[in-house]
């Protein structure tokens, strides 16, 4: 199958969608039945290290300009820009790639932009909901990364179940550490944006160190957004000053060490379509606490402690209990290692391939109807 994948989300810092695109591309390319072309367009950023066995169509076109042309005019076709012919073109985001012949697939990671427009910028608030609804109706298949999001797409966007495919992310190919570090830290991984609920984590940590003065430090790993300013300012004031650290974005080569030195991962998000740090931490042998936001309970299964999003007291108590109960911490670590084995990028690629084949059949059926008049 000839597959074109929009690789632009992976050009810069590979967090969230970027990591998904990169890992999916590599896994799809390992199947010899697939010919994978990565489409890239940027005025500033080049695709210099593509996954093995992939072709690259790299065009020096500003991303914002191309998106404007594509989303408003549906021009030029991606085949014209990539100079190729494809069976499927896949946008790893909710907005279609313009194509005249190929089946068109999108990935919808979550619908948080509908429920919380205040978490987005003006352009998203103004245009995105209508665009996503329109593009979802025209897509030959919609990929979601969890059953939670799939149900939302069916119920809230009015899409038939037959056109929605659940393709969970994979876990990294790391080996788990044998034991917890002697002097580790509590870890948060993710972009510092409103959806991640970092304020509740900071509040819970402040409560914890009042009761547990010898608590390990808290490390935040992720790029800041403008919304992160009050959180970062709080790190410089008592009681958090000297007990917390913001590392910024951690490159791919440093992520395993980041996890292996952690005692605990905490992901308290208001909403997640999947939550890659959960399976990354579990793979590395790090126990996990998550909120009940979005798909986090689905992904974590029985291998994490789940607390209500926004409940500082419950989160503080959960962190304290785990860190002061070594046997409970170790049991959770072992369950996490087992849980992470259920997520592989090879399985994700197979699920995507099945979605592509179904989309291709729908596109062919539609073309036959058009020819028949």
NORSUL-V17238 format. One record per residue. N is the residue number from 1. PHI is phi in degrees with one decimal (NA if undefined). OMEGA is omega in whole degrees, 0 to 359 (999 if undefined). BURIAL is 1 if it has 9 or more other ideal C-beta (glycine too) atoms within 8 Angstrom, else 0. Layout:
n->N phi->PHI omega->OMEGA burial->BURIAL
n->N phi->PHI omega->OMEGA burial->BURIAL
This chain:
n->1 phi->NA omega->180 burial->1
n->2 phi->-90.8 omega->188 burial->1
n->3 phi->-117.1 omega->169 burial->1
n->4 phi->-107.9 omega->182 burial->1
n->5 phi->-120.0 omega->177 burial->1
n->6 phi->-70.9 omega->186 burial->1
n->7 phi->-95.8 omega->187 burial->1
n->8 phi->-58.7 omega->179 burial->1
n->9 phi->-62.5 omega->182 burial->1
n->10 phi->-97.8 omega->185 burial->1
n->11 phi->-70.6 omega->183 burial->1
n->12 phi->-108.9 omega->180 burial->0
n->13 phi->-73.6 omega->186 burial->0
n->14 phi->-86.7 omega->174 burial->0
n->15 phi->-109.1 omega->175 burial->1
n->16 phi->61.6 omega->184 burial->1
n->17 phi->-61.1 omega->180 burial->1
n->18 phi->-61.3 omega->178 burial->1
n->19 phi->-66.0 omega->177 burial->1
n->20 phi->-57.8 omega->182 burial->1
n->21 phi->-62.0 omega->183 burial->1
n->22 phi->-62.7 omega->182 burial->1
n->23 phi->-68.9 omega->179 burial->1
n->24 phi->-62.8 omega->180 burial->1
n->25 phi->-58.3 omega->180 burial->1
n->26 phi->-63.5 omega->181 burial->1
n->27 phi->-70.4 omega->177 burial->1
n->28 phi->-62.7 omega->183 burial->1
n->29 phi->-68.9 omega->179 burial->1
n->30 phi->-72.8 omega->176 burial->0
n->31 phi->-86.4 omega->185 burial->1
n->32 phi->-67.0 omega->176 burial->0
n->33 phi->-79.8 omega->181 burial->0
n->34 phi->-110.3 omega->168 burial->1
n->35 phi->-112.8 omega->189 burial->0
n->36 phi->-105.9 omega->174 burial->1
n->37 phi->-112.6 omega->179 burial->1
n->38 phi->-99.1 omega->178 burial->1
n->39 phi->-93.9 omega->180 burial->1
n->40 phi->-136.1 omega->173 burial->1
n->41 phi->-144.2 omega->177 burial->1
n->42 phi->-163.5 omega->176 burial->1
n->43 phi->-77.8 omega->187 burial->0
n->44 phi->-111.2 omega->190 burial->0
n->45 phi->-113.6 omega->180 burial->0
n->46 phi->-102.9 omega->177 burial->0
n->47 phi->-87.8 omega->188 burial->1
n->48 phi->-100.6 omega->180 burial->0
n->49 phi->-134.7 omega->181 burial->0
n->50 phi->-70.8 omega->174 burial->1
n->51 phi->-60.0 omega->181 burial->1
n->52 phi->-59.0 omega->174 burial->0
n->53 phi->64.5 omega->174 burial->0
n->54 phi->-118.1 omega->172 burial->1
n->55 phi->-93.8 omega->184 burial->0
n->56 phi->-127.7 omega->170 burial->1
n->57 phi->-116.7 omega->187 burial->1
n->58 phi->-111.6 omega->182 burial->0
n->59 phi->-121.7 omega->181 burial->0
n->60 phi->-83.5 omega->179 burial->0
n->61 phi->-125.6 omega->179 burial->1
n->62 phi->-54.6 omega->184 burial->0
n->63 phi->-59.5 omega->183 burial->1
n->64 phi->-64.0 omega->179 burial->0
n->65 phi->-65.4 omega->181 burial->0
n->66 phi->-64.5 omega->178 burial->1
n->67 phi->-62.0 omega->178 burial->1
n->68 phi->-61.6 omega->179 burial->0
n->69 phi->-64.4 omega->183 burial->1
n->70 phi->-69.1 omega->188 burial->1
n->71 phi->-79.8 omega->180 burial->0
n->72 phi->-99.6 omega->186 burial->0
n->73 phi->-110.7 omega->186 burial->0
n->74 phi->53.3 omega->182 burial->0
n->75 phi->-151.0 omega->353 burial->0
n->76 phi->-79.0 omega->180 burial->0
n->77 phi->-67.1 omega->180 burial->1
n->78 phi->-67.6 omega->176 burial->1
n->79 phi->-63.2 omega->179 burial->1
n->80 phi->-63.4 omega->181 burial->0
n->81 phi->-70.2 omega->182 burial->1
n->82 phi->-84.9 omega->179 burial->1
n->83 phi->56.3 omega->180 burial->0
n->84 phi->-158.1 omega->177 burial->1
n->85 phi->-120.1 omega->187 burial->0
n->86 phi->-135.7 omega->173 burial->1
n->87 phi->-83.1 omega->183 burial->1
n->88 phi->-139.8 omega->169 burial->1
n->89 phi->-119.1 omega->189 burial->1
n->90 phi->-118.9 omega->171 burial->1
n->91 phi->-94.8 omega->182 burial->1
n->92 phi->-79.8 omega->180 burial->1
n->93 phi->-150.8 omega->190 burial->1
n->94 phi->-77.2 omega->187 burial->1
n->95 phi->-107.9 omega->187 burial->1
n->96 phi->-61.9 omega->166 burial->1
n->97 phi->-88.0 omega->181 burial->1
n->98 phi->-71.0 omega->179 burial->1
n->99 phi->-145.3 omega->181 burial->1
n->100 phi->-90.1 omega->186 burial->0
n->101 phi->-125.0 omega->187 burial->0
n->102 phi->-75.8 omega->170 burial->1
n->103 phi->-67.2 omega->185 burial->1
n->104 phi->-115.6 omega->183 burial->1
n->105 phi->-125.4 omega->174 burial->1
n->106 phi->-125.5 omega->171 burial->1
n->107 phi->-112.9 omega->173 burial->1
n->108 phi->-108.3 omega->185 burial->1
n->109 phi->-84.2 omega->178 burial->1
n->110 phi->-169.3 omega->177 burial->1
n->111 phi->-118.2 omega->181 burial->1
n->112 phi->-60.1 omega->181 burial->1
n->113 phi->-65.7 omega->176 burial->1
n->114 phi->-79.3 omega->184 burial->0
n->115 phi->-83.6 omega->185 burial->0
n->116 phi->-133.9 omega->178 burial->1
n->117 phi->-60.7 omega->179 burial->1
n->118 phi->-66.7 omega->178 burial->0
n->119 phi->-80.9 omega->186 burial->1
n->120 phi->-113.3 omega->178 burial->1
n->121 phi->-90.2 omega->190 burial->0
n->122 phi->-57.8 omega->183 burial->0
n->123 phi->-63.1 omega->178 burial->0
n->124 phi->-64.7 omega->181 burial->1
n->125 phi->-61.2 omega->186 burial->0
n->126 phi->-78.2 omega->193 burial->0
n->127 phi->-112.7 omega->194 burial->0
n->128 phi->-61.9 omega->183 burial->1
n->129 phi->-55.5 omega->180 burial->1
n->130 phi->-66.9 omega->179 burial->0
n->131 phi->-63.5 omega->181 burial->1
n->132 phi->-61.4 omega->179 burial->1
n->133 phi->-61.2 omega->182 burial->1
n->134 phi->-65.4 omega->182 burial->0
n->135 phi->-70.0 omega->178 burial->1
n->136 phi->-62.5 omega->180 burial->1
n->137 phi->-67.1 omega->184 burial->1
n->138 phi->-95.0 omega->181 burial->0
n->139 phi->-68.3 omega->176 burial->1
n->140 phi->-77.6 omega->173 burial->1
n->141 phi->-156.6 omega->176 burial->1
n->142 phi->-120.8 omega->175 burial->1
n->143 phi->-92.3 omega->168 burial->1
n->144 phi->-122.3 omega->186 burial->1
n->145 phi->-100.1 omega->177 burial->1
n->146 phi->-157.2 omega->176 burial->1
n->147 phi->-66.9 omega->178 burial->1
n->148 phi->-58.0 omega->181 burial->1
n->149 phi->-71.1 omega->179 burial->1
n->150 phi->-57.7 omega->179 burial->1
n->151 phi->-63.3 omega->178 burial->0
n->152 phi->-63.1 omega->181 burial->1
n->153 phi->-62.2 omega->180 burial->1
n->154 phi->-65.7 omega->187 burial->1
n->155 phi->-77.0 omega->189 burial->0
n->156 phi->-98.9 omega->178 burial->0
n->157 phi->-102.3 omega->177 burial->1
n->158 phi->70.6 omega->181 burial->0
n->159 phi->-96.9 omega->179 burial->1
n->160 phi->-67.8 omega->181 burial->0
n->161 phi->-58.3 omega->184 burial->0
n->162 phi->-64.0 omega->182 burial->0
n->163 phi->-94.6 omega->182 burial->1
n->164 phi->-111.2 omega->180 burial->1
n->165 phi->-118.5 omega->177 burial->1
n->166 phi->-92.3 omega->182 burial->1
n->167 phi->-129.6 omega->183 burial->1
n->168 phi->-62.1 omega->175 burial->1
n->169 phi->-66.5 omega->174 burial->1
n->170 phi->-105.6 omega->174 burial->1
n->171 phi->-94.1 omega->178 burial->1
n->172 phi->-68.6 omega->181 burial->1
n->173 phi->-88.1 omega->178 burial->0
n->174 phi->-101.2 omega->170 burial->1
n->175 phi->-101.9 omega->182 burial->0
n->176 phi->-75.2 omega->175 burial->0
n->177 phi->-68.2 omega->182 burial->1
n->178 phi->-78.6 omega->184 burial->0
n->179 phi->-156.2 omega->180 burial->0
n->180 phi->-72.1 omega->177 burial->1
n->181 phi->-66.9 omega->180 burial->1
n->182 phi->-66.8 omega->182 burial->0
n->183 phi->-132.2 omega->182 burial->0
n->184 phi->-104.8 omega->183 burial->1
n->185 phi->-146.3 omega->170 burial->1
n->186 phi->-85.4 omega->189 burial->1
n->187 phi->-119.3 omega->167 burial->1
n->188 phi->-119.4 omega->177 burial->1
n->189 phi->-125.8 omega->178 burial->1
n->190 phi->154.7 omega->175 burial->1
n->191 phi->-61.1 omega->181 burial->1
n->192 phi->-82.6 omega->182 burial->1
n->193 phi->-131.1 omega->186 burial->1
n->194 phi->-54.5 omega->184 burial->1
n->195 phi->-60.9 omega->185 burial->1
n->196 phi->-79.5 omega->171 burial->1
n->197 phi->61.9 omega->181 burial->1
n->198 phi->-65.7 omega->180 burial->1
n->199 phi->-58.3 omega->178 burial->0
n->200 phi->-65.8 omega->178 burial->1
n->201 phi->-62.4 omega->180 burial->1
n->202 phi->-64.5 omega->178 burial->1
n->203 phi->-63.8 omega->179 burial->1
n->204 phi->-66.3 omega->179 burial->1
n->205 phi->-65.7 omega->177 burial->1
n->206 phi->-60.8 omega->176 burial->1
n->207 phi->-63.5 omega->184 burial->1
n->208 phi->-64.7 omega->184 burial->1
n->209 phi->-72.5 omega->172 burial->1
n->210 phi->-67.5 omega->181 burial->0
n->211 phi->-88.1 omega->188 burial->0
n->212 phi->-131.9 omega->187 burial->1
n->213 phi->-59.4 omega->182 burial->0
n->214 phi->-94.1 omega->179 burial->0
n->215 phi->-59.8 omega->178 burial->1
n->216 phi->-66.9 omega->179 burial->1
n->217 phi->-68.0 omega->178 burial->1
n->218 phi->-109.7 omega->180 burial->1
n->219 phi->-118.2 omega->175 burial->1
n->220 phi->-105.4 omega->180 burial->1
n->221 phi->-118.0 omega->180 burial->1
n->222 phi->164.0 omega->180 burial->1
n->223 phi->-70.4 omega->178 burial->1
n->224 phi->-82.4 omega->170 burial->1
n->225 phi->-115.9 omega->178 burial->0
n->226 phi->-54.9 omega->180 burial->0
n->227 phi->-67.7 omega->184 burial->0
n->228 phi->-81.0 omega->186 burial->1
n->229 phi->-54.5 omega->180 burial->0
n->230 phi->-64.1 omega->178 burial->0
n->231 phi->-67.8 omega->181 burial->1
n->232 phi->-66.7 omega->176 burial->1
n->233 phi->-65.0 omega->179 burial->0
n->234 phi->-65.1 omega->179 burial->1
n->235 phi->-64.7 omega->183 burial->1
n->236 phi->-94.1 omega->181 burial->0
n->237 phi->-120.1 omega->173 burial->0
n->238 phi->-60.7 omega->5 burial->0
n->239 phi->-92.1 omega->187 burial->0
n->240 phi->-87.6 omega->183 burial->1
n->241 phi->-60.1 omega->180 burial->1
n->242 phi->82.0 omega->181 burial->0
n->243 phi->-111.9 omega->186 burial->1
n->244 phi->-132.7 omega->180 burial->1
n->245 phi->-148.8 omega->173 burial->1
n->246 phi->-104.7 omega->184 burial->1
n->247 phi->-92.0 omega->188 burial->0
n->248 phi->75.2 omega->181 burial->0
n->249 phi->-70.7 omega->178 burial->0
n->250 phi->-106.4 omega->181 burial->1
n->251 phi->-64.0 omega->184 burial->0
n->252 phi->-54.4 omega->184 burial->0
n->253 phi->-69.5 omega->180 burial->0
n->254 phi->-102.9 omega->187 burial->0
n->255 phi->-70.1 omega->182 burial->1
n->256 phi->-62.5 omega->178 burial->1
n->257 phi->-62.8 omega->178 burial->0
n->258 phi->-57.8 omega->180 burial->1
n->259 phi->-71.8 omega->186 burial->1
n->260 phi->-64.5 omega->179 burial->1
n->261 phi->-90.0 omega->182 burial->0
n->262 phi->-93.6 omega->173 burial->1
n->263 phi->-83.7 omega->191 burial->1
n->264 phi->-162.5 omega->170 burial->1
n->265 phi->-103.9 omega->176 burial->1
n->266 phi->-122.8 omega->178 burial->1
n->267 phi->-126.6 omega->188 burial->1
n->268 phi->-97.4 omega->191 burial->1
n->269 phi->-55.5 omega->170 burial->1
n->270 phi->-67.8 omega->182 burial->1
n->271 phi->-154.5 omega->174 burial->1
n->272 phi->-142.6 omega->174 burial->1
n->273 phi->-76.6 omega->176 burial->1
n->274 phi->-146.8 omega->182 burial->1
n->275 phi->102.7 omega->183 burial->1
n->276 phi->-54.2 omega->180 burial->1
n->277 phi->-56.4 omega->179 burial->1
n->278 phi->-62.2 omega->182 burial->1
n->279 phi->-75.1 omega->174 burial->1
n->280 phi->-63.4 omega->180 burial->1
n->281 phi->-62.9 omega->180 burial->1
n->282 phi->-60.2 omega->178 burial->1
n->283 phi->-60.4 omega->181 burial->1
n->284 phi->-78.6 omega->180 burial->1
n->285 phi->84.5 omega->180 burial->1
n->286 phi->-106.2 omega->176 burial->1
n->287 phi->-62.6 omega->190 burial->1
n->288 phi->-131.8 omega->167 burial->1
n->289 phi->-117.3 omega->177 burial->1
n->290 phi->-127.7 omega->171 burial->1
n->291 phi->-85.5 omega->175 burial->1
n->292 phi->-92.5 omega->183 burial->1
n->293 phi->-80.8 omega->174 burial->1
n->294 phi->61.5 omega->185 burial->1
n->295 phi->-89.3 omega->185 burial->1
n->296 phi->-58.0 omega->178 burial->1
n->297 phi->-61.9 omega->178 burial->1
n->298 phi->-63.5 omega->182 burial->1
n->299 phi->-70.7 omega->184 burial->1
n->300 phi->-73.5 omega->183 burial->1
n->301 phi->59.7 omega->179 burial->0
n->302 phi->-95.1 omega->186 burial->0
n->303 phi->-104.1 omega->178 burial->1
n->304 phi->-146.2 omega->170 burial->1
n->305 phi->-84.8 omega->182 burial->1
n->306 phi->-113.2 omega->177 burial->1
n->307 phi->-124.6 omega->177 burial->1
n->308 phi->-67.7 omega->175 burial->0
n->309 phi->-61.1 omega->179 burial->1
n->310 phi->90.7 omega->181 burial->0
n->311 phi->-94.0 omega->181 burial->1
n->312 phi->-60.2 omega->183 burial->1
n->313 phi->-62.8 omega->180 burial->0
n->314 phi->-62.9 omega->180 burial->1
n->315 phi->-67.7 omega->178 burial->1
n->316 phi->-60.3 omega->180 burial->1
n->317 phi->-66.0 omega->180 burial->0
n->318 phi->-65.0 omega->179 burial->1
n->319 phi->-63.4 omega->182 burial->1
n->320 phi->-62.8 omega->182 burial->1
n->321 phi->-61.7 omega->181 burial->1
n->322 phi->-65.5 omega->185 burial->1
n->323 phi->-73.3 omega->179 burial->1
n->324 phi->-106.9 omega->179 burial->0
n->325 phi->-126.5 omega->185 burial->0
n->326 phi->-55.8 omega->181 burial->0
n->327 phi->-65.4 omega->179 burial->0
n->328 phi->-66.9 omega->178 burial->1
n->329 phi->-62.9 omega->181 burial->1
n->330 phi->-67.2 omega->178 burial->1
n->331 phi->-62.2 omega->178 burial->0
n->332 phi->-66.7 omega->178 burial->1
n->333 phi->-60.6 omega->181 burial->1
n->334 phi->-65.6 omega->178 burial->0
n->335 phi->-63.9 omega->179 burial->1
n->336 phi->-64.7 omega->178 burial->1
n->337 phi->-59.9 omega->179 burial->1
n->338 phi->-65.4 omega->180 burial->1
n->339 phi->-63.2 omega->183 burial->1
n->340 phi->-62.6 omega->181 burial->1
n->341 phi->-65.7 omega->180 burial->0
n->342 phi->-78.9 omega->183 burial->0
n->343 phi->-116.7 omega->176 burial->1
n->344 phi->-132.2 omega->178 burial->0
n->345 phi->-72.3 omega->175 burial->1
n->346 phi->-64.4 omega->177 burial->1
n->347 phi->-66.0 omega->178 burial->1
n->348 phi->-62.4 omega->179 burial->1
n->349 phi->-63.5 omega->178 burial->1
n->350 phi->-64.0 omega->178 burial->1
n->351 phi->-65.3 omega->177 burial->1
n->352 phi->-63.7 omega->180 burial->1
n->353 phi->-60.4 omega->177 burial->1
n->354 phi->-62.9 omega->177 burial->1
n->355 phi->-65.5 omega->178 burial->1
n->356 phi->-63.0 omega->181 burial->1
n->357 phi->-63.4 omega->178 burial->1
n->358 phi->-64.1 omega->179 burial->1
n->359 phi->-64.2 omega->180 burial->1
n->360 phi->-62.2 omega->178 burial->1
n->361 phi->-64.9 omega->178 burial->0
n->362 phi->-64.0 omega->180 burial->1
n->363 phi->-64.4 omega->179 burial->1
n->364 phi->-65.9 omega->179 burial->0
n->365 phi->-63.4 omega->179 burial->0
n->366 phi->-65.1 omega->180 burial->1
n->367 phi->-64.8 omega->178 burial->1
n->368 phi->-64.2 omega->178 burial->0
n->369 phi->-64.2 omega->180 burial->0
n->370 phi->-64.5 omega->180 burial->0
n->371 phi->-65.6 omega->181 burial->0
n->372 phi->-74.1 omega->176 burial->0
n->373 phi->87.4 omega->999 burial->0
